[in-house]
């Protein structure tokens, strides 16, 4: 086995077929990519494809320096071909920086050959490798820093020399080993260790990078501790093309409750570079192997999607006897799935979910194609859609009114703020039940609860368009926000249905009389009509400068006027008042 690995390593070094992947490092404070770490792999069909075995074999064969130089050459060439305006982090062992191996002329030539600037490169030195002569190593690193390179210590905490290296080498960056990040939200010891590292970095003027962040909970701890540079699967996996597997950077912000039903396919679209009809199956398989997070490649011609090439299908064919040799030169179109779901990027996630579930009763598709004006823009995953909808339902349940199950005051406020910020035109409708207290007093609170639930059902059934929002403020007060047509007609229909459904709660004598006897708010006996529904409508035009608080006041006033209006309906058509932000 060792001889096979040694021969494979020799072939890789002779042919220069080492591959480079890039994983993003995100600045969560600026909400943008800060840089990419170059990660080396063997060819996909090699026994040495995995990095640990590749470098372990090189060390056993005493060819580590050769392999590292090959990795640096490939990283420089690949990085230059993409022209990405971010910092490139490259891994170097101390042995490569010690004379006579370290040659400044060779380094300058590599930079000039690919048009790279030292200020764009961060040299990562791992503490996993022993550095015998620290003074000589420090001399090489000092020269690199004078030329404009930045220096980083990788894997802090994985060995015994990390703090010594930090003190001796004075790096620009220190990367905390993933061991101390994994599960830090539930581990007090890890949290205190990282907190001490943060304190030390502040005193020494060094930037920290947290490696291996994979969950929102871990990210929240990093934010609380003040670490802004993050690397991990939460933001992106290693990919052959920088940014190909980059997660939406909004995830770097503290998660805020989302407005129900307002997210669209664009929010979960991943930018996966497409293949063309001329791409061979061998070329496509290389990409699918190099990009672990990609399980299907979109095939696009002149901007228009033709279908999806699924990883499982290629694997199934290539795994059969002679399958690869017989098929690898064929076009991707020979295995193309043309029944892929295609949706516009503005399609609401609820609609995408229904399409995914309803389109085929035999299986649930893993991916769908997202377009804009019928042209390909990216891929979406079914898992992400279902996860996001589940998150929305959980958040909705957390802030829902316990009686009606509708969104309560928190999501109502968020939805209004979202619409105001987006300068959307919409109708804000405030519903209120007239004479609800006498019904409660005469028929009991259980009947009153049934009436409230009935109204909730009526409003959700009438205002069920994807752009509509129905919320329950509390008691007998409801709010609807919609930019759909026919608000007045729907309000009138709601009044009719509510009046009809509530009649059955009253005894026959009260229904015939059309009134009930009850105590008024002063405690005096009085006569009240049966319950009915009022609706105050506020028309909010595009670009309205009123704040959410001002709109809420206007809606409350419209509701009051609706109670005294004929038919229980009032439309606020006054010109929008300028808000404080508009005046300032």
Buried (B, 14 or more C-beta within 10 A) or exposed (E): EEEEBBEBBEBBBEEEBBBBBBBBBBBBEEEEBBBBBBBBBBBBEBBBBEBEBBBBBBBEBEBBBBBBBBBBBBBBBBBBEEEBEBBBBBBBBBBBBBEEBBEEEEBEEBBEEBEBEBEBBBBBBBBEBEBEEBEBBBBBBEBBBEBEBBBBBBBBBBBEBBBEBBEBBBBBBBBBBBBBBBBBBEBEEBBEBBBEBBEBBEEEEBBBBBBBBBBEEBBBBBBEBEBBBBBBBBBBBBBBBBBBBBBEBEBBEEEEBBBBBBBBBBBBBBEBBBBBEEBBBBBBBBBBBBBEBBBBBBBBBEEEBBBBBBBEBBBEBBEEEEBBEEBBEEBBBEBBBEEBBBBBBEBBBBBBBEBBEEEEEEEEBBBBBBBBEEEBBBBBBBEBBBEBBEBBEEBBEEBBBEBBBBBBBBBBBBBBBBBBEEEBEBBBBBBBBBBBBBBBBBBEEEBBEBBBBBBBEBBBEBBEBEBBBBBBBEBBBBBBBBBBEEBBEBBBBBBEBBBEBBEEBBEEEBEEEEBBEBBEEEEEEBEBEBBBBBBBBBBBEEEBBBBBEBBBBBBBBBBBBBBEBEEBBBBBEEEBBEBEEEEE
